[in-house]
Structure formats: C-alpha cells, structure tokens
Amino acid sequence: MRILATCWHSVEEESKAMKERIFLNSQAALIAVLLLGTGSAAAQIRDSVAYDCLIEPSKSVELGSAIRGIADEIKVERGDEVNKGDVLLQLDSRVQRATVDLAKVRSENTAALTSREESMKLARRLLKRLEGLYENNNISQQQLEESQSQAAISESEWHEAQENQILAELELQEARQILAMRTITSPITGVVVERLISPGELVNEDEPIMRLASLDPLYVEVILPASEFGKVLVDSSATIFPAQLTGGEYEGRVDIVDSVIDAASGTFGVRIELPNPEHRLPAGLGCDVNFSGTLAR
C-alpha cells in the first residue's frame, strides 16, 4: 500500500507539471498571435492612407557673381552651415579699393566749392554797392552791367562747383558698390552643398561658384490621385515617415495644395512644410506621408 501510494503521488505531480507547461505554452502562443495581429493592423492602417513622398530643401540656390574677377579667398567648404549675410567668397579687389580711396578724397575736397562760394558772395556785394552808386549817377550803366555780368558768372561757377561736389559723392557711392560686389555673401541660411571654385581661379558672371540649400524647414512633395482632391486641406497636419535610413515619425503642415489636376496622369501635387531646426533630417530622402487625421470628409 505504501508503494502504491508513492506511485500515485508521483503520477499526480507529473500531471500537474504537464498542465502548467501546457498553460504557459498556450499563453505564449496567444501573446504571439496578438502581437502579430497588432502589427498587421498597424501596417494596414498605415498602408491604407500612406503615399510616397520626397523630402527636399525648402530653398536651393546656385550662387554666382555679378562681376568677373579672380577668387582671392574662399571662407567655406562643402557641408559648412552658413547664415544669411555671411561672407562666402572674396574676389581680388585691390584696384577697386584704390578707386574707392581716390573717390573719397575727391568727395571730401571742398576747396573749389568754398572758393566759388566766396567769389559769388564778393560779386554780389560789389554789385549791390554799384547799384547804389548808379542810382546817384556816380557810375555809368556800362559799369553796372559789367558788375551784373560778373555776379551772374560767379553764381554760375558756384552752381557748377556744387554739381561737381555731388558728382564726386556719387562716384564714391558707385566705387563702394563696385567694391561690395566683389564680396559674395550668402542669400539664405542653410548649408553649402557644393563648392565649384578654388582660390586663384577666374570667376565669370555666367558660371556658378557655389550651391546652397536651406534645410529648415524642409519641403515634402507628394503626388496624390485626383480622387483625393478636396480631402487634403492647407494648414492641416500630416505625419511623415522617412526612409529606414533615419526612421521615426515627424509632424508637418500642409503648405500648398495644387489647384490644377494633371490630365495626363490624373494626379495633383501637395507640398508639406516640415520643421527641421536641428538638421536631424537630410534632404533627398524618400518617405511616406499619412493624411489619416487630416482628410476632409
């Protein structure tokens, strides 16, 4: 009896352990099914409302020079971040600087103007005295007319000196503008995508010297079928899923919805503005965009 009781106790323990293993296995299987189902549902939700898109710079600039010259100093390299107004390239400007110095001396030289003004004042005072003498018949009419003529000539010479002074100041402004054109600055805040010139090379007016791109914000370009026209609204939000290179999700704002549908393809374009203050996203990536929360019904 003792042996039989011992055998029965062993069988009962083994049965209990088996039930526990079956329960744990069934729980694991259930969890796996739930996880798989959740992933499939998420993929279906995303795929049902996602469209292919392309992330592009908000601004792309092919920088050139308005004048011909020799590249003297280049202050940036490819990949450098620049702010609007930063100096990118300096052309040789020794001749232009000398021209500015000469024009400045001419504009500041007021000796001729001062001399003409004093001569005019003297001629006017003399004329006034002679007019008094003429009224008292102390001088002839010819003397009076000569004084009047001299006063008129002096005034004309003074006006001419004034005009020459103005011209000298304008020439100084022109020289400074020409000198400023030899310093090429960045028209945007962004990054240097490509540098096409090296120090010592000749820069021509019709050749690009640098390419810049603005990465904040970025523009996301999407092509939608005509059936979606009227559903995506300006200023509504959109979720961007960049390529696996970066991953993640980013929120953007619909900036432009084309008003004309392309008849050949039956599509229209949408532009999304995507903030990128830390430049975490590069331009040129493919992506998916989700309008599920922005579609007008």
SEDO-66040 format. One record per residue (C-alpha): residue in one letter; x, y, z. Coordinates in steps of 0.25 Angstrom, whole numbers, padded with zeros to 4 digits, always signed. Each point is the difference from the previous one (the first is absolute). Layout:
% residues N
AXYZ ...
END
This chain:
% residues 297
M+0000+0000+0000 R+0011+0009+0003 I+0007-0002-0013 L-0013+0002-0008 A-0003+0013+0007 T+0014+0005-0003 C-0002-0004-0015 W-0013+0007+0000 H+0006+0013+0006 S+0011+0000-0011 V-0011-0001-0011 E-0008+0011+0006 E+0012+0009+0000 E+0004-0003-0014 S-0014+0003-0005 K+0000+0013+0008 A+0013+0004-0006 M-0005-0003-0014 K-0012+0008+0001 E+0008+0012+0005 R+0009-0002-0013 I-0012+0000-0009 F-0006+0012+0006 L+0013+0008-0001 N+0002-0004-0015 S-0015+0004-0003 Q+0003+0013+0007 A+0012+0003-0008 A-0007-0004-0013 L-0011+0009+0003 I+0009+0012+0002 A+0007-0003-0013 V-0013+0000-0007 L-0004+0013+0006 L+0013+0007-0003 L+0000-0005-0015 G-0014+0004-0001 T+0003+0014+0005 G+0012+0002-0009 S-0009-0004-0012 A-0011+0009+0004 A+0010+0012+0001 A+0006-0004-0013 Q-0013+0000-0007 I-0004+0013+0007 R+0013+0007-0005 D-0001-0006-0014 S-0014+0004-0002 V+0003+0015+0001 A+0015+0001-0003 Y+0005+0006-0012 D+0014+0000-0006 C+0007+0014+0002 L+0014+0006-0001 I+0007+0009+0010 E+0006+0012-0007 P+0007+0013+0005 S-0009+0012+0002 K+0010+0008-0008 S+0011-0003-0010 V+0009+0011-0005 E+0010-0001-0011 L+0009+0012+0004 G+0007+0008-0011 S+0008+0013-0001 A-0005+0013-0006 I+0014+0004-0005 R+0012-0007-0005 G+0012-0002+0008 I+0010-0009+0007 A-0004-0008+0012 D+0009+0006+0011 E-0005-0007+0013 I-0011-0011+0002 K-0005+0000+0014 V-0009-0013+0000 E+0001-0015-0004 R-0010-0010-0004 G-0009-0003+0011 D+0002+0012+0008 E-0012+0007+0006 V-0002+0015-0003 N-0009+0011+0004 K-0006+0010-0009 G+0010+0011-0003 D+0012-0008+0003 V+0012+0003-0009 L+0003-0012-0009 L+0010+0004-0010 Q+0009+0012-0002 L+0004+0005-0014 D+0013+0007-0002 S-0003+0015+0003 R+0013+0007+0001 V-0003+0009-0012 Q-0015+0003+0005 R+0005+0004+0014 A+0010+0010-0007 T-0012+0005-0008 V-0008+0002+0013 D+0012+0007+0007 L+0001+0010-0012 A-0015+0003-0001 K+0000+0002+0015 V+0011+0011-0001 R-0007+0007-0011 S-0014+0000+0007 E+0007+0005+0013 N+0007+0011-0008 T-0009+0012+0002 A+0011+0011-0003 A-0006+0003-0014 L-0014+0001+0005 T+0004+0009+0011 S+0008+0009-0009 R-0011+0002-0010 E-0010+0003+0011 E+0009+0011+0005 S+0002+0006-0014 M-0015+0000-0001 K-0002+0007+0013 L+0010+0010-0004 A-0006+0003-0013 R-0014+0002+0006 R+0005+0010+0010 L+0007+0008-0011 L-0012+0000-0009 K-0008+0005+0012 R+0009+0012+0002 L+0001+0003-0015 E-0015+0000+0000 G-0001+0011+0010 L+0011+0008-0007 Y-0008-0002-0013 E-0013+0006+0006 N+0008+0012+0004 N+0006+0001-0014 N+0014-0002+0006 I+0003-0012-0010 S-0004-0003-0014 Q-0010-0010-0005 Q+0012-0008-0006 Q+0007-0001+0013 L-0013-0005+0006 E-0002-0010-0011 E+0014-0006+0002 S-0002-0002+0015 Q-0014-0007-0003 S+0007-0009-0010 Q+0012-0003+0010 A-0010-0003+0011 A-0008-0010-0010 I+0013-0007-0004 S+0004-0001+0014 E-0013-0006+0004 S+0000-0010-0012 E+0014-0004+0004 W-0005-0003+0014 H-0011-0009-0005 E+0010-0007-0009 A+0009-0003+0012 Q-0013-0005+0008 E-0003-0010-0011 N+0015-0004-0001 Q-0001-0003+0015 I-0013-0008-0001 L+0007-0008-0012 A+0012-0003+0009 E-0009-0005+0011 L-0008-0009-0010 E+0013-0005-0006 L+0004-0004+0014 Q-0013-0008+0002 E+0002-0006-0014 A+0014-0005+0004 R-0005-0005+0013 Q-0011-0008-0007 I+0010-0006-0010 L+0009-0004+0012 A-0011-0006+0008 M-0004-0009-0013 R+0014-0006+0002 T-0004-0006+0013 I-0010-0011-0002 T-0010-0003+0012 S-0010-0011+0003 P-0014+0004-0004 I-0006-0011+0009 T+0002-0007+0013 G+0004-0015-0003 V+0012-0009-0004 V+0010+0000-0011 V-0004-0011-0009 E+0011+0002-0011 R+0012+0009-0002 L+0004+0002-0014 I+0011+0009+0000 S+0014+0001+0007 P+0009+0011+0004 G+0007+0006-0012 E-0010-0004-0010 L-0007+0009-0009 V-0014+0003+0003 N-0010+0003-0012 E-0013+0007+0001 D-0007-0012-0007 E+0006-0011+0008 P-0005-0006+0014 I+0010+0001+0011 M-0008-0007+0011 R-0013-0007+0004 L-0007+0002+0012 A-0012-0007+0007 S-0010+0004+0011 L-0003-0012+0009 D-0009+0007+0010 P-0011-0001-0004 L+0000-0012-0009 Y-0011-0002-0011 V-0006-0013-0002 E-0006-0002-0014 V-0012-0009-0002 I-0007-0005-0013 L-0015-0004+0003 P-0010-0006-0009 A-0011+0009-0004 S-0010-0008+0008 E+0006+0007+0013 F-0002+0014-0006 G-0007+0008+0011 K+0003-0009+0011 V+0014+0005+0004 L-0001+0015+0005 V+0010+0011+0001 D+0005+0002+0015 S-0004-0014+0003 S+0010-0010+0007 A+0007-0012-0006 T+0009-0011+0005 I+0013-0002-0007 F+0007-0014+0000 P+0014+0002-0006 A+0008-0012-0006 Q+0006-0010+0009 L+0013+0008+0000 T-0005+0009+0011 G-0014-0006+0004 G-0009+0006+0009 E-0013+0009-0002 Y+0000+0015-0002 E-0012+0009+0000 G-0001+0010-0011 R-0010+0011-0005 V-0007+0000-0014 D+0005+0012-0007 I-0005-0001-0014 V-0010-0008-0007 D+0000+0002-0015 S-0013+0005-0006 V+0002-0006-0014 I+0000-0016-0002 D+0009-0005-0010 A-0009-0006-0011 A+0010-0010-0005 S+0003-0007+0013 G-0012+0004+0008 T+0008+0005+0011 F+0002+0013+0008 G+0012+0005+0009 V+0000+0003+0015 R+0012+0007+0007 I+0002-0003+0015 E+0008+0009+0008 L+0009-0008+0010 P+0007+0007+0011 N+0015-0004+0002 P+0007+0009+0009 E+0011-0009+0005 H+0002-0005-0015 R-0003-0015+0005 L-0006-0003-0014 P+0008+0001-0012 A-0006+0005-0013 G-0002-0010-0012 L-0006-0011+0008 G-0012-0008-0004 C-0012-0001+0009 D-0014-0004+0003 V-0010+0010+0004 N-0013-0003+0008 F-0012+0009-0001 S-0009-0008+0008 G-0003+0011+0010 T-0001+0011-0010 L-0010-0005-0010 A-0012+0008-0002 R-0013-0008-0001 
END
